[in-house]
Amino acid sequence: MRRPQLDIQLKTPEQIEKMRGAGLVVAAALDAMRDAVAPGVSTADLDAIAEKVIRDAGAIPSFKGYHGFPASICASVNEQVVHGIPSAEQVLAEGDLISLDCGAILDGWHGDSAITVGVGETDPALLKMAEVAEDAMWAGIAAAARGAANGRGRLTDVSFNVEKAVRKAGRYGIVDGYGGHGIGTEMHQDPHVLNHGKPGKGPRLVPGLCLAIEPMITLGSPRTQELSDGWTVVTRDASIAAHVEHTMCLLEDGVWVTTAVDGGRARLGELVTSRQP
């Protein structure tokens, strides 16, 4: 059976500069929401905060209206993995774990990022899971940067290194079927980036390739189901989940994590492009 041809959009350095602008808007929105997360705050409150930050920056929320999605963020609490719809009725409680996914369009270019945050006093095991997801994301980004630098990298090197980091950290479920994606003038582009798999397969990792890397892991089974709202994805065994994400772009002289305020330097060091101050 012949594989479908991927339509991968490679970006110029000038276009990646524009993506950086969108990425910084997303970073600001996520920082504002992180500061606001507390018991008694609703997910609708967080959505309003993010939308204000995005629009005040002259940008547009990527998610609002996307295939009919009704909000500016995805807010996924506890067993909700991704695509949770914010609501005034969903009020955060002490000990909850919330994943906040946010996107913005600035000058026609997208940024997309997600964080997982504990609400008040949170079980250390949940915070550890969120940390594992974040470490795995950075492992995938670093693999992309190394693969582009040596000219031998393939897309599934990212998937392999995300999975390797998670497996090394403990017995977590890696959510199947969902993953990262290409990004640029559209929020979702080819290629799809799984969070597991064998290395050395798929398209080459080359300058101009921009990807959203987003591990999703659980404390239990990796199996999920979609709720009747047509959006919210939950774990089938009701185990709690974590989801993190950054947008990264490969350049001739390194990687630029466009949704990280420091461009990724703190986690990636010399792998980060010299374009990033």
C-alpha angles and dihedrals in degrees: 000000000000117000116236115257113253120229102215117181112212115201132217120233088255091054091048088054087058091049088053089060091054090044093056090052089054091047091053092049092050092048090052092050093046089056091049098049108113140128110289095028115120125222087239088060090055091048091054091050092052094046092052093051091048096047094042087058091055092253134120126234108253094209102048108101093359103148085337098308105159103212145053095239140029110236113191118183127199108313091017106101104187143339096038112169114231116238140172088236094059102082120178119243133200110280097021121136115219131190115205117197118188138176135183137188118215121176089345096307129110138228122188128184141151138198134191117220135184118232112230114309103008131186107265089227090063093048089048090054090052089050091050091052091050093048090050091051091053090046089056093047091049090050090054091051094049093045093052092047095053094039093232102090124123130192096254090058084077092050092046094051093047090053093044092054093049095046091048091053098054147284103323129148114242106213110242125223097017125088148122130313148195115279138190128102086007126042093232120038137149133317113058110214115210120203093228139038147094119304128243100046137110132025120349120263102242138161111281094037112127121191139175107223112200125168117196116193137170139204089237139011120004091221118113142180135201119242124233091263086077093237118054114092116201135180113262093224093046091243116153119259140203129207128186132171144179133182113232132183128198119225133179091263101039145300128312118202096206096191095051114088091224093041089247097297097131092058102030105032113182093010088075116096118260087233088076111086 
